[in-house]
Amino acid sequence: MTCFTLDLEDYWLHGNAEVPLDRAVDRVLAAADGAHARGTVFVVGELAERRPDLVLRCRDAGHEIALHGYRHVPIDHLGPKAFADDVARGLAVLREITGEPVMGYRAPLFSVTPATA
């Protein structure tokens, strides 16, 4: 079995052109299915709130759903309390949508560094 990870996020939140998210998700899911691959999809909480259907499509295709931050803010831009709040809010959103525990977390923008330990 092949494994992969995917970050499900909206680039328009960062001032870039909006990507055709539905088409991109469909293509990744089809490619994964064709390769008999299962992966972890790291989802931004704000996106999950607006598009729970995308989260469920990924989950229903057999992929693990994990958190990529609630607001996709680098953790070095948050203090400890704001970081904890961001994670808690994001986890709650994903649990509400999927009805399942969320085990994984990937920090936004490679922001796990010695300074964020």
C-alpha angles and dihedrals in degrees: 000000000000119000131202143167128227130191110217105202140134113247091196087071086070097048097265126122114283112257121221091257099180093052092045093051092047091052094049093047092048092048092048091049092049091052093043086239126154123194149167117264112205107207130197108230096225090055091047090055092053096038111028087155090069091052092049093047089056093044093045089052088062102262127135115248116220136168126265094181127288095256102016092243116151109254091232087066091057129068119230094269095046090047092051091047092049092052094044092050093047093048091050091052094050093045090050092051098043102028087223136105116264113225105171135070132181118188115234119255097003090291099153100106137143087270092059096048 
